[in-house]
């Protein structure tokens, strides 16, 4: 990634100050280039919402403005007015930039929230030099951290990836970055779709009460993991694996998902991220025992088996153990 333009505007709602930069950031600092590039990488590997701008969208219209400084200052002013109405939204800086990448030219806009950090300061007290600690309230995120609000737009295709959080503004929880600042309605994120699928499966399973909840959720995770191999989440495959002999449950599950606008097939761009997350089944027993079982082992009954007893209790049998290693570390 090669930066072409970058501007930083200060949105200090703690003091009621909007300090819009009058000039662009110098780009001859390799550290700044590396910092922004790492932030972009973290954003794109996060739980983003995707979509495509139309020529009529606010951001698409703004990107047509040749005056980069004027455009970014305009967004900074709008954003400051939005977040100033809520004590819940942290103060921060608005970083905007244009860059070239292997995938084409991009525009990025990120809100970098302030975080309090202590730093040393040299002071003179009664003619003595004293090394003191001072609290800096305006430290920006490290390059290893994921920012809370950001949008990256491919200027050629107008496709975008958006990252955001909801905050309480005027008594309502809103995704202010997309709804109020950018006036966009992005696609639902993978994480949100998975949460809806999980809640729906639990609701249907409780209604029919055929299988213990831990088994239902384990089967759901297995179905999700299996479908990720095709770079997608197939809700029909989940229904068939979780409720294999219950067509009524499958139908009600699909109807509930459709009512919540969850697609039957959900494309997953960052497949390795979700495969890593779902590659092990994790259980916590009422005895306090916690266990993590790799997916391939969990599906092999010659290695591990849950046995349901008539009295309602469950036994977990771990088989064919050749060696045990203690994971104690210092």
Secondary structure, DSSP 8 states (H G I E B T S, - for coil): -EEEEEEEEEEETTTTEEE--SS------HHHHHHHHHHHHHHHTSS-EEEE--TTSHHHHHHT-S-HHHHHHHHHHHHHHHHTT-SSS--EEEEEEEEEETTEEEEEEEEEE-EEEEEEEEEEETTEEEEEEEEEEEE---TTS--SEEEEEETTT-EEEEE---EEETTEEE-HIIIIIS-------HHHHHHHHHHHHHHHHHHH--S-HHHHHHHHHHHHHHHHTTTEEEHHHHHHHHSTT-HHHHHHHHHHHHHTT--SEEE-S-HHHHHHHHSEEEEE-TTS-EEEEEHHHHT-TTTEEEEE-TTS-EEEEE------------
